[in-house]
Amino acid sequence: MNDVVAEAKLRAPGHEIVLKLPKRLPRLGIDVRR
């Protein structure tokens, strides 16, 4: 999992923020991932 998270951070720093946010905001996560 660590490798996947690290790679995600390199590709899009925004992912790190999404991972830290609670799962109550799936809408935000989807927008950032797109």
mmCIF file as Biopython writes it, N, C-alpha, C and O atoms, coordinates in Angstrom:
data_model
#
loop_
_atom_site.group_PDB
_atom_site.id
_atom_site.type_symbol
_atom_site.label_atom_id
_atom_site.label_alt_id
_atom_site.label_comp_id
_atom_site.label_asym_id
_atom_site.label_entity_id
_atom_site.label_seq_id
_atom_site.pdbx_PDB_ins_code
_atom_site.Cartn_x
_atom_site.Cartn_y
_atom_site.Cartn_z
_atom_site.occupancy
_atom_site.B_iso_or_equiv
_atom_site.auth_seq_id
_atom_site.auth_asym_id
_atom_site.pdbx_PDB_model_num
ATOM 1   N N  . MET A ? 1  ? 0.840   -1.215 0.000   1.0 0.0 1  A 1 
ATOM 2   C CA . MET A ? 1  ? 0.000   0.000  0.000   1.0 0.0 1  A 1 
ATOM 3   C C  . MET A ? 1  ? 0.867   1.253  0.000   1.0 0.0 1  A 1 
ATOM 4   O O  . MET A ? 1  ? 0.536   2.240  -0.659  1.0 0.0 1  A 1 
ATOM 5   N N  . ASN A ? 2  ? 1.972   1.217  0.736   1.0 0.0 2  A 1 
ATOM 6   C CA . ASN A ? 2  ? 2.834   2.401  0.824   1.0 0.0 2  A 1 
ATOM 7   C C  . ASN A ? 2  ? 3.322   2.837  -0.556  1.0 0.0 2  A 1 
ATOM 8   O O  . ASN A ? 2  ? 3.351   4.028  -0.863  1.0 0.0 2  A 1 
ATOM 9   N N  . ASP A ? 3  ? 3.700   1.873  -1.376  1.0 0.0 3  A 1 
ATOM 10  C CA . ASP A ? 3  ? 4.187   2.209  -2.725  1.0 0.0 3  A 1 
ATOM 11  C C  . ASP A ? 3  ? 3.092   2.895  -3.526  1.0 0.0 3  A 1 
ATOM 12  O O  . ASP A ? 3  ? 3.349   3.865  -4.239  1.0 0.0 3  A 1 
ATOM 13  N N  . VAL A ? 4  ? 1.880   2.391  -3.407  1.0 0.0 4  A 1 
ATOM 14  C CA . VAL A ? 4  ? 0.753   2.973  -4.158  1.0 0.0 4  A 1 
ATOM 15  C C  . VAL A ? 4  ? 0.500   4.400  -3.697  1.0 0.0 4  A 1 
ATOM 16  O O  . VAL A ? 4  ? 0.280   5.291  -4.517  1.0 0.0 4  A 1 
ATOM 17  N N  . VAL A ? 5  ? 0.529   4.617  -2.392  1.0 0.0 5  A 1 
ATOM 18  C CA . VAL A ? 5  ? 0.284   5.958  -1.845  1.0 0.0 5  A 1 
ATOM 19  C C  . VAL A ? 5  ? 1.388   6.907  -2.285  1.0 0.0 5  A 1 
ATOM 20  O O  . VAL A ? 5  ? 1.112   8.039  -2.682  1.0 0.0 5  A 1 
ATOM 21  N N  . ALA A ? 6  ? 2.631   6.456  -2.218  1.0 0.0 6  A 1 
ATOM 22  C CA . ALA A ? 6  ? 3.757   7.307  -2.610  1.0 0.0 6  A 1 
ATOM 23  C C  . ALA A ? 6  ? 3.646   7.680  -4.083  1.0 0.0 6  A 1 
ATOM 24  O O  . ALA A ? 6  ? 3.865   8.830  -4.461  1.0 0.0 6  A 1 
ATOM 25  N N  . GLU A ? 7  ? 3.303   6.700  -4.906  1.0 0.0 7  A 1 
ATOM 26  C CA . GLU A ? 7  ? 3.169   6.965  -6.346  1.0 0.0 7  A 1 
ATOM 27  C C  . GLU A ? 7  ? 2.031   7.946  -6.598  1.0 0.0 7  A 1 
ATOM 28  O O  . GLU A ? 7  ? 2.137   8.823  -7.456  1.0 0.0 7  A 1 
ATOM 29  N N  . ALA A ? 8  ? 0.951   7.796  -5.854  1.0 0.0 8  A 1 
ATOM 30  C CA . ALA A ? 8  ? -0.199  8.704  -6.011  1.0 0.0 8  A 1 
ATOM 31  C C  . ALA A ? 8  ? 0.205   10.128 -5.646  1.0 0.0 8  A 1 
ATOM 32  O O  . ALA A ? 8  ? -0.212  11.085 -6.298  1.0 0.0 8  A 1 
ATOM 33  N N  . LYS A ? 9  ? 1.020   10.262 -4.600  1.0 0.0 9  A 1 
ATOM 34  C CA . LYS A ? 9  ? 1.470   11.600 -4.178  1.0 0.0 9  A 1 
ATOM 35  C C  . LYS A ? 9  ? 2.315   12.236 -5.277  1.0 0.0 9  A 1 
ATOM 36  O O  . LYS A ? 9  ? 2.208   13.435 -5.536  1.0 0.0 9  A 1 
ATOM 37  N N  . LEU A ? 10 ? 3.155   11.429 -5.920  1.0 0.0 10 A 1 
ATOM 38  C CA . LEU A ? 10 ? 4.016   11.968 -6.978  1.0 0.0 10 A 1 
ATOM 39  C C  . LEU A ? 10 ? 3.186   12.394 -8.183  1.0 0.0 10 A 1 
ATOM 40  O O  . LEU A ? 10 ? 3.454   13.422 -8.804  1.0 0.0 10 A 1 
ATOM 41  N N  . ARG A ? 11 ? 2.182   11.598 -8.502  1.0 0.0 11 A 1 
ATOM 42  C CA . ARG A ? 11 ? 1.342   11.908 -9.670  1.0 0.0 11 A 1 
ATOM 43  C C  . ARG A ? 11 ? 0.440   13.101 -9.413  1.0 0.0 11 A 1 
ATOM 44  O O  . ARG A ? 11 ? 0.294   13.976 -10.267 1.0 0.0 11 A 1 
ATOM 45  N N  . ALA A ? 12 ? -0.170  13.134 -8.222  1.0 0.0 12 A 1 
ATOM 46  C CA . ALA A ? 12 ? -1.094  14.235 -7.911  1.0 0.0 12 A 1 
ATOM 47  C C  . ALA A ? 12 ? -1.083  14.515 -6.415  1.0 0.0 12 A 1 
ATOM 48  O O  . ALA A ? 12 ? -1.699  13.773 -5.650  1.0 0.0 12 A 1 
ATOM 49  N N  . PRO A ? 13 ? -0.393  15.576 -5.978  1.0 0.0 13 A 1 
ATOM 50  C CA . PRO A ? 13 ? -0.322  15.934 -4.556  1.0 0.0 13 A 1 
ATOM 51  C C  . PRO A ? 13 ? -1.708  16.056 -3.944  1.0 0.0 13 A 1 
ATOM 52  O O  . PRO A ? 13 ? -1.866  15.857 -2.739  1.0 0.0 13 A 1 
ATOM 53  N N  . GLY A ? 14 ? -2.716  16.379 -4.748  1.0 0.0 14 A 1 
ATOM 54  C CA . GLY A ? 14 ? -4.084  16.522 -4.242  1.0 0.0 14 A 1 
ATOM 55  C C  . GLY A ? 14 ? -4.593  15.221 -3.640  1.0 0.0 14 A 1 
ATOM 56  O O  . GLY A ? 14 ? -5.428  15.241 -2.735  1.0 0.0 14 A 1 
ATOM 57  N N  . HIS A ? 15 ? -4.095  14.085 -4.136  1.0 0.0 15 A 1 
ATOM 58  C CA . HIS A ? 15 ? -4.546  12.800 -3.617  1.0 0.0 15 A 1 
ATOM 59  C C  . HIS A ? 15 ? -4.247  12.678 -2.127  1.0 0.0 15 A 1 
ATOM 60  O O  . HIS A ? 15 ? -5.041  12.121 -1.370  1.0 0.0 15 A 1 
ATOM 61  N N  . GLU A ? 16 ? -3.104  13.198 -1.716  1.0 0.0 16 A 1 
ATOM 62  C CA . GLU A ? 16 ? -2.725  13.104 -0.304  1.0 0.0 16 A 1 
ATOM 63  C C  . GLU A ? 16 ? -3.771  13.785 0.563   1.0 0.0 16 A 1 
ATOM 64  O O  . GLU A ? 16 ? -4.137  13.278 1.623   1.0 0.0 16 A 1 
ATOM 65  N N  . ILE A ? 17 ? -4.247  14.935 0.106   1.0 0.0 17 A 1 
ATOM 66  C CA . ILE A ? 17 ? -5.263  15.669 0.860   1.0 0.0 17 A 1 
ATOM 67  C C  . ILE A ? 17 ? -6.546  14.853 0.919   1.0 0.0 17 A 1 
ATOM 68  O O  . ILE A ? 17 ? -7.195  14.779 1.962   1.0 0.0 17 A 1 
ATOM 69  N N  . VAL A ? 18 ? -6.908  14.244 -0.202  1.0 0.0 18 A 1 
ATOM 70  C CA . VAL A ? 18 ? -8.142  13.447 -0.253  1.0 0.0 18 A 1 
ATOM 71  C C  . VAL A ? 18 ? -8.053  12.273 0.711   1.0 0.0 18 A 1 
ATOM 72  O O  . VAL A ? 18 ? -9.023  11.951 1.398   1.0 0.0 18 A 1 
ATOM 73  N N  . LEU A ? 19 ? -6.885  11.632 0.760   1.0 0.0 19 A 1 
ATOM 74  C CA . LEU A ? 19 ? -6.718  10.480 1.640   1.0 0.0 19 A 1 
ATOM 75  C C  . LEU A ? 19 ? -6.852  10.887 3.102   1.0 0.0 19 A 1 
ATOM 76  O O  . LEU A ? 19 ? -7.330  10.106 3.925   1.0 0.0 19 A 1 
ATOM 77  N N  . LYS A ? 20 ? -6.429  12.116 3.429   1.0 0.0 20 A 1 
ATOM 78  C CA . LYS A ? 20 ? -6.493  12.586 4.814   1.0 0.0 20 A 1 
ATOM 79  C C  . LYS A ? 20 ? -7.903  13.015 5.198   1.0 0.0 20 A 1 
ATOM 80  O O  . LYS A ? 20 ? -8.265  13.004 6.375   1.0 0.0 20 A 1 
ATOM 81  N N  . LEU A ? 21 ? -8.703  13.395 4.190   1.0 0.0 21 A 1 
ATOM 82  C CA . LEU A ? 21 ? -10.067 13.836 4.484   1.0 0.0 21 A 1 
ATOM 83  C C  . LEU A ? 21 ? -10.941 12.643 4.869   1.0 0.0 21 A 1 
ATOM 84  O O  . LEU A ? 21 ? -10.680 11.521 4.435   1.0 0.0 21 A 1 
ATOM 85  N N  . PRO A ? 22 ? -11.967 12.874 5.672   1.0 0.0 22 A 1 
ATOM 86  C CA . PRO A ? 22 ? -12.894 11.797 6.050   1.0 0.0 22 A 1 
ATOM 87  C C  . PRO A ? 22 ? -13.668 11.316 4.837   1.0 0.0 22 A 1 
ATOM 88  O O  . PRO A ? 22 ? -13.812 12.044 3.855   1.0 0.0 22 A 1 
ATOM 89  N N  . LYS A ? 23 ? -14.164 10.089 4.906   1.0 0.0 23 A 1 
ATOM 90  C CA . LYS A ? 23 ? -14.885 9.517  3.764   1.0 0.0 23 A 1 
ATOM 91  C C  . LYS A ? 23 ? -16.280 10.108 3.629   1.0 0.0 23 A 1 
ATOM 92  O O  . LYS A ? 23 ? -17.088 9.626  2.835   1.0 0.0 23 A 1 
ATOM 93  N N  . ARG A ? 24 ? -16.561 11.136 4.393   1.0 0.0 24 A 1 
ATOM 94  C CA . ARG A ? 24 ? -17.871 11.778 4.304   1.0 0.0 24 A 1 
ATOM 95  C C  . ARG A ? 24 ? -17.940 12.709 3.098   1.0 0.0 24 A 1 
ATOM 96  O O  . ARG A ? 24 ? -19.002 13.239 2.772   1.0 0.0 24 A 1 
ATOM 97  N N  . LEU A ? 25 ? -16.786 12.905 2.430   1.0 0.0 25 A 1 
ATOM 98  C CA . LEU A ? 25 ? -16.762 13.813 1.281   1.0 0.0 25 A 1 
ATOM 99  C C  . LEU A ? 25 ? -16.350 13.065 0.013   1.0 0.0 25 A 1 
ATOM 100 O O  . LEU A ? 25 ? -15.334 13.401 -0.596  1.0 0.0 25 A 1 
ATOM 101 N N  . PRO A ? 26 ? -17.128 12.052 -0.392  1.0 0.0 26 A 1 
ATOM 102 C CA . PRO A ? 26 ? -16.779 11.279 -1.599  1.0 0.0 26 A 1 
ATOM 103 C C  . PRO A ? 26 ? -16.843 12.152 -2.839  1.0 0.0 26 A 1 
ATOM 104 O O  . PRO A ? 26 ? -16.124 11.919 -3.810  1.0 0.0 26 A 1 
ATOM 105 N N  . ARG A ? 27 ? -17.710 13.160 -2.802  1.0 0.0 27 A 1 
ATOM 106 C CA . ARG A ? 27 ? -17.888 14.038 -3.956  1.0 0.0 27 A 1 
ATOM 107 C C  . ARG A ? 27 ? -16.575 14.779 -4.237  1.0 0.0 27 A 1 
ATOM 108 O O  . ARG A ? 27 ? -16.151 14.875 -5.389  1.0 0.0 27 A 1 
ATOM 109 N N  . LEU A ? 28 ? -15.944 15.294 -3.201  1.0 0.0 28 A 1 
ATOM 110 C CA . LEU A ? 28 ? -14.689 16.021 -3.362  1.0 0.0 28 A 1 
ATOM 111 C C  . LEU A ? 28 ? -13.611 15.079 -3.900  1.0 0.0 28 A 1 
ATOM 112 O O  . LEU A ? 28 ? -12.847 15.438 -4.797  1.0 0.0 28 A 1 
ATOM 113 N N  . GLY A ? 29 ? -13.562 13.870 -3.339  1.0 0.0 29 A 1 
ATOM 114 C CA . GLY A ? 29 ? -12.565 12.898 -3.775  1.0 0.0 29 A 1 
ATOM 115 C C  . GLY A ? 29 ? -12.697 12.584 -5.254  1.0 0.0 29 A 1 
ATOM 116 O O  . GLY A ? 29 ? -11.700 12.495 -5.970  1.0 0.0 29 A 1 
ATOM 117 N N  . ILE A ? 30 ? -13.939 12.415 -5.711  1.0 0.0 30 A 1 
ATOM 118 C CA . ILE A ? 30 ? -14.172 12.106 -7.125  1.0 0.0 30 A 1 
ATOM 119 C C  . ILE A ? 30 ? -13.711 13.270 -8.000  1.0 0.0 30 A 1 
ATOM 120 O O  . ILE A ? 30 ? -13.075 13.061 -9.033  1.0 0.0 30 A 1 
ATOM 121 N N  . ASP A ? 31 ? -14.034 14.494 -7.588  1.0 0.0 31 A 1 
ATOM 122 C CA . ASP A ? 31 ? -13.651 15.668 -8.375  1.0 0.0 31 A 1 
ATOM 123 C C  . ASP A ? 31 ? -12.133 15.770 -8.481  1.0 0.0 31 A 1 
ATOM 124 O O  . ASP A ? 31 ? -11.604 16.043 -9.558  1.0 0.0 31 A 1 
ATOM 125 N N  . VAL A ? 32 ? -11.436 15.554 -7.377  1.0 0.0 32 A 1 
ATOM 126 C CA . VAL A ? 32 ? -9.974  15.677 -7.375  1.0 0.0 32 A 1 
ATOM 127 C C  . VAL A ? 32 ? -9.352  14.566 -8.220  1.0 0.0 32 A 1 
ATOM 128 O O  . VAL A ? 32 ? -8.409  14.813 -8.971  1.0 0.0 32 A 1 
ATOM 129 N N  . ARG A ? 33 ? -9.873  13.352 -8.102  1.0 0.0 33 A 1 
ATOM 130 C CA . ARG A ? 33 ? -9.304  12.231 -8.850  1.0 0.0 33 A 1 
ATOM 131 C C  . ARG A ? 33 ? -9.483  12.430 -10.346 1.0 0.0 33 A 1 
ATOM 132 O O  . ARG A ? 33 ? -8.635  12.008 -11.132 1.0 0.0 33 A 1 
ATOM 133 N N  . ARG A ? 34 ? -10.562 13.060 -10.743 1.0 0.0 34 A 1 
ATOM 134 C CA . ARG A ? 34 ? -10.793 13.308 -12.168 1.0 0.0 34 A 1 
ATOM 135 C C  . ARG A ? 34 ? -9.857  14.392 -12.640 1.0 0.0 34 A 1 
ATOM 136 O O  . ARG A ? 34 ? -9.882  14.761 -13.814 1.0 0.0 34 A 1 
#
